[in-house]
Amino acid sequence: MADQALKILVVDDDDVDRMAVRRALKTTGIAASVTEANSAASALAHLAKGQFDCTLLDYRMPGSDGLEVVRKAREMGVVVPFIMLTGFGDEQTAVDLMKAGAADYIPKSSLTPERLAQSLRGVVRVHQAEVEASRADVELRRYAMQLRSVAQAAIEINATLSVDAMLQATTENARRILSARRAETRLTVEGAASPTGNTLESQTALWRATAPAEEEQELTSWADATRDDMPGITPEILAMLTANPDAPGLLDSTGFHIPSTLSAELVGRNGRMLGVIQLWDKKEGDFDDADEAILTQLAQLASVALENARLFRAAQDATRARDDLVAIVSHDLRNPVHTIHMAASFLLDIAPANDRRITARRQLEVIQRAATRANRLIQDLLDVARIQAGGLVVDPIPVEVESLMFEAVEAATPLATARELKVQCEILDAAPMVASDRERVLQVFANLIGNAIKFTPKGGEIRVMAARENSEVRFTIADSGPGIPPEHLAHVFDRYWQAKSTAKLGTGLGLSIAKGIVEAHGGRIWVESPPSSGAHFNFTLPAA
């Protein structure tokens, strides 16, 4: 109060009483700017127009009283403390005045400089504290609302892997939450590129959000008025000043207000700047520290989402490149490899077994085996592509479990015998029928039994079993090999996956294809590896 004169309104219909109040105020030594009113109507008119720190109000005036003035002032939205002055009254009057909203009560008979100074200092101090508390509460509520809006924005920002949609959502949410008339998000060259170096989006790396048209018109009108009133300020200079964070202070002294700006960087995981979000022209007041904290949070959300989008795009690019390679291998190489295989088979058919050119025959056999392996690999790649695209078609018909299993075991026996392995076939229930595409299910058996042969040491055993379980038939291929480490069980059916510790490398497609075929039949497939009991691959097919 010592630094700035208090603005005080003195309301009394008696000239002498108003003079007494002025003298008392002067004697207190309190710096004050005094405005006088001699009626209730005049007092309310002054209160409606001006901001006062305190009002000294006579309780009894012609045609009205202090309580009525206080009530009407509150209805008008006037927030100012009232000190009541009265020439009569008792404790009940004081209670009524305080209930009505008066901050203090001084009988005119007790109006001394000391009493007035004490009341003024106390009332003004309490009022200022209440105003600050109210302002802080409003700011806290505003900040809490902004945080809730940020939480909602986070859902929207992370709901898409499109860079365009994500950054447009970020820009618009920043403008809306922080009540700006304009917002932009710009990406750096690095921010606009994926990890593979390709541009994330075809459009320019700039996203804008503006307020509704009428608000934009206000901004345009402001710029036009500024140029009209300040002829030396060209559009170029005005643009430079607007972009300069120190410009508002430079122009405020001339009576012109440059809209405030606020920006936050988008920073990647490696600490490099990916871009920047910038806001212009807050609708009410200037941007503050709380606004900066909110914008920083939005920038952090956008940074993470942008990096995720970049990684997603890189993964898409890698998948597309791999699929393109698969398509080339599958389609462009299939015909020539098949031709080689057919030619080798034809030459072997027409060459007598005792042909003196035995060396040439052996070479033909090598060519035939190589072509057979290449054909199998190409077929696997085609199957994987069909499974991935959801285009694997099966034609289930009733098939006897016994004949299906025996054919699968018979096909695997030569390879098992060569590795000194024993393959047993066990049907635990009466031979039921299953609904299966015979050739595709034989392919499942071939992949699973072949996998067991690959990992079972010489002298080991492989058991192929079937059992009825409600409306399904469960098949199990169990080997006596080393088993599968627990940390690998979740990955064995993944495409191209192989345990790094194994030296028996293949394509990594067989188990993935088996899974796709079983699931196309409406069945399930899984693996178990009990300690010291090898690997047990299980799959089910619907009983017919």
Residue pairs with C-beta under 8 A, 6 or more apart in sequence:
1 30
1 31
1 121
1 124
1 125
2 31
4 31
5 31
5 32
5 33
6 30
6 31
6 32
6 33
6 53
6 54
6 120
6 124
7 32
7 33
7 35
7 50
7 51
7 52
7 53
8 25
8 32
8 33
8 34
8 35
8 52
8 53
8 54
8 55
8 56
8 120
9 34
9 35
9 36
9 37
9 43
9 46
9 47
9 50
9 52
9 54
9 55
9 56
9 80
10 18
10 21
10 22
10 34
10 35
10 36
10 37
10 55
10 56
11 36
11 37
11 38
11 39
11 40
11 42
11 43
11 55
11 56
11 57
11 58
11 61
11 69
12 18
12 21
12 38
12 56
12 57
12 58
12 61
12 85
13 38
13 39
13 58
13 61
13 62
14 58
15 38
17 58
17 85
17 108
18 36
18 38
20 108
20 111
21 56
21 85
21 111
21 116
22 34
24 111
24 112
24 113
24 116
25 32
25 34
25 113
25 116
27 113
28 113
28 114
28 116
28 117
28 120
29 117
30 117
30 120
30 121
35 46
35 50
35 52
37 43
37 45
37 46
39 61
39 62
39 63
39 64
40 61
40 63
40 64
40 68
40 69
40 72
43 55
43 57
43 69
44 69
44 72
44 73
44 76
46 52
47 55
47 73
47 76
47 78
47 80
48 76
48 78
51 80
52 80
53 80
53 81
53 124
53 127
54 80
54 81
54 82
54 83
54 103
54 120
54 123
54 124
54 127
55 80
55 81
55 82
55 83
56 83
56 85
57 66
57 69
57 70
57 82
57 83
57 84
57 85
57 102
58 66
58 84
58 85
58 86
59 65
59 66
59 67
59 84
59 85
59 86
59 89
59 93
59 97
60 66
60 86
60 87
60 88
66 82
66 84
66 86
66 97
66 102
67 96
67 97
67 100
69 82
70 82
70 100
70 101
70 102
71 100
71 101
73 80
73 82
74 101
79 131
80 127
81 103
81 104
81 123
81 124
81 126
81 127
82 101
82 102
82 103
83 102
83 103
83 104
83 105
83 106
83 119
83 120
83 123
84 97
84 102
84 104
84 105
84 106
85 106
85 107
85 108
85 111
86 93
86 105
86 107
86 108
87 107
87 108
87 109
89 105
89 107
93 105
94 105
97 105
98 105
103 123
103 126
103 127
104 119
104 122
104 123
106 115
106 116
106 119
139 290
142 290
143 290
143 294
146 177
146 178
146 290
146 294
147 294
149 173
149 176
149 177
150 173
150 177
150 294
150 297
150 298
150 301
153 169
153 170
153 173
153 177
153 298
153 301
154 301
156 169
156 173
157 166
157 169
157 170
157 173
157 301
157 302
157 305
158 166
158 301
158 305
158 308
160 166
160 169
161 308
161 309
161 312
161 313
162 309
163 200
163 201
163 306
163 309
163 310
163 313
164 201
164 203
164 207
166 302
166 305
166 306
166 309
167 185
167 187
167 207
167 302
167 306
168 207
168 209
170 185
170 207
170 277
170 298
170 301
170 302
170 305
171 183
171 184
171 185
171 207
171 208
171 209
171 277
172 183
172 209
173 298
174 180
174 183
174 185
174 209
174 277
174 279
174 295
174 298
175 181
175 182
175 183
175 209
175 210
175 211
175 279
176 209
177 294
177 298
178 262
178 279
178 282
178 287
178 291
178 294
178 295
179 282
179 283
179 284
180 211
180 262
180 279
180 280
180 281
180 282
180 283
180 287
181 210
181 211
181 215
181 216
181 218
181 219
181 259
181 280
181 281
181 282
181 283
182 208
182 209
182 210
182 211
182 216
182 219
182 279
182 280
182 281
183 208
183 209
183 210
183 277
183 278
183 279
183 280
184 206
184 207
184 208
184 209
184 277
184 278
185 206
185 207
185 266
185 275
185 276
185 277
185 278
185 302
186 205
186 206
186 207
186 275
186 276
186 278
187 205
187 206
187 266
187 274
187 275
187 306
188 273
188 274
188 275
190 268
190 272
190 273
190 274
191 205
191 266
191 268
191 273
191 274
191 275
191 306
192 199
192 200
192 201
192 205
192 275
193 199
193 200
193 310
194 200
194 310
194 313
194 314
194 317
195 310
195 311
195 314
196 313
196 314
196 317
196 318
198 313
198 317
200 309
200 310
200 313
205 275
210 216
211 219
211 283
215 283
219 259
219 281
222 259
223 238
226 233
226 238
226 256
227 233
227 234
227 235
227 238
229 256
230 254
230 256
233 241
241 247
241 250
241 251
241 258
242 258
242 259
242 261
242 280
243 261
245 261
247 258
248 257
248 258
248 259
248 260
248 286
251 257
251 258
252 258
259 280
259 281
259 282
260 280
260 281
260 282
260 286
260 287
261 278
261 279
261 280
261 281
261 287
262 278
262 279
262 282
262 287
262 291
262 292
262 295
263 276
263 277
263 278
263 279
263 295
264 276
264 277
264 292
264 295
264 296
264 298
264 299
265 273
265 274
265 275
265 276
265 299
266 273
266 274
266 275
266 276
266 277
266 299
266 302
266 303
266 306
267 273
267 274
267 299
267 300
267 303
268 274
268 303
268 306
268 307
269 307
274 303
274 306
274 307
275 306
277 295
277 298
277 299
277 302
279 287
279 295
282 291
323 385
323 388
326 381
326 384
326 385
327 385
329 378
329 381
330 378
330 381
330 382
330 385
333 374
333 378
334 375
334 378
334 382
337 371
337 374
337 375
337 378
338 371
338 375
340 367
340 371
341 368
341 371
341 372
341 374
341 375
344 364
344 365
344 367
344 368
344 371
345 368
347 364
348 361
348 364
348 365
348 368
351 357
351 360
351 361
351 364
355 361
377 507
380 507
380 509
380 510
380 513
381 509
383 392
383 509
383 513
383 516
383 517
384 495
384 509
384 512
384 513
384 516
386 392
386 393
386 516
387 512
387 513
387 516
387 517
387 520
388 495
392 516
392 517
392 520
393 520
394 436
394 437
394 440
394 517
394 520
394 521
395 437
396 435
396 436
396 437
396 521
396 542
397 435
397 436
397 437
397 438
398 433
398 434
398 435
398 544
399 433
399 434
399 435
399 436
399 438
399 441
399 544
400 431
400 433
401 427
401 431
401 432
401 433
401 434
401 466
401 473
402 427
402 431
404 434
404 436
404 438
404 441
404 442
404 445
405 425
405 427
405 445
405 464
405 466
405 475
406 425
407 442
408 442
408 445
408 446
408 449
408 464
409 423
409 425
409 449
409 464
411 442
411 445
411 446
412 423
412 445
412 446
412 449
412 450
412 453
413 423
415 450
415 453
416 422
416 423
416 449
416 453
416 462
419 453
419 456
419 458
420 458
420 459
421 453
421 456
421 458
421 459
421 460
421 461
421 462
422 460
422 461
422 462
423 449
423 461
423 462
423 463
423 464
424 461
424 462
424 463
424 464
425 464
425 465
426 463
426 464
426 465
426 466
427 465
427 466
427 467
428 465
428 466
428 467
428 468
429 466
429 467
429 468
430 468
432 468
432 473
432 543
432 544
433 543
433 544
434 441
434 473
434 541
434 542
434 543
434 544
435 521
435 541
435 542
435 543
435 544
436 521
436 541
437 517
437 521
440 517
440 520
440 521
441 517
441 521
441 541
443 513
443 514
443 517
444 514
444 517
444 518
444 539
445 464
445 475
445 477
447 510
447 511
447 513
447 514
448 477
448 511
448 514
448 537
448 539
449 462
449 464
449 477
450 510
451 510
451 511
451 537
452 462
452 477
452 478
452 479
452 481
452 535
452 537
453 462
454 504
454 506
455 479
455 481
455 482
455 502
455 504
455 535
456 462
456 479
456 480
456 481
456 534
457 480
457 481
457 482
460 479
460 480
460 481
461 479
461 480
462 477
462 478
462 479
462 480
463 476
463 477
463 478
463 479
464 475
464 476
464 477
465 475
465 476
465 477
465 478
466 473
466 474
466 475
466 476
467 473
467 474
467 476
468 474
468 543
469 540
471 542
471 543
472 523
472 540
472 541
472 542
472 543
473 540
473 541
473 542
473 543
474 538
474 539
474 540
475 538
475 539
475 540
475 541
476 536
476 537
476 538
477 536
477 537
478 533
478 534
478 535
478 536
478 537
479 534
479 535
480 534
481 534
481 535
482 534
483 529
483 530
483 531
483 532
483 533
483 534
483 535
484 492
484 499
484 527
484 529
484 535
485 499
485 529
486 529
488 499
489 527
489 529
491 497
492 511
492 527
493 511
493 512
493 514
493 515
493 525
493 527
494 512
495 508
495 509
495 512
496 507
496 508
496 509
496 512
497 508
497 512
498 505
498 506
498 508
514 525
514 539
515 525
518 524
518 525
518 539
518 540
518 541
519 525
521 541
521 542
522 542
523 539
523 540
523 541
523 542
524 539
524 540
525 537
525 538
525 539
525 540
526 537
526 538
526 539
527 535
527 536
527 537
527 538
528 535
528 536
528 538
529 535
529 536
530 536
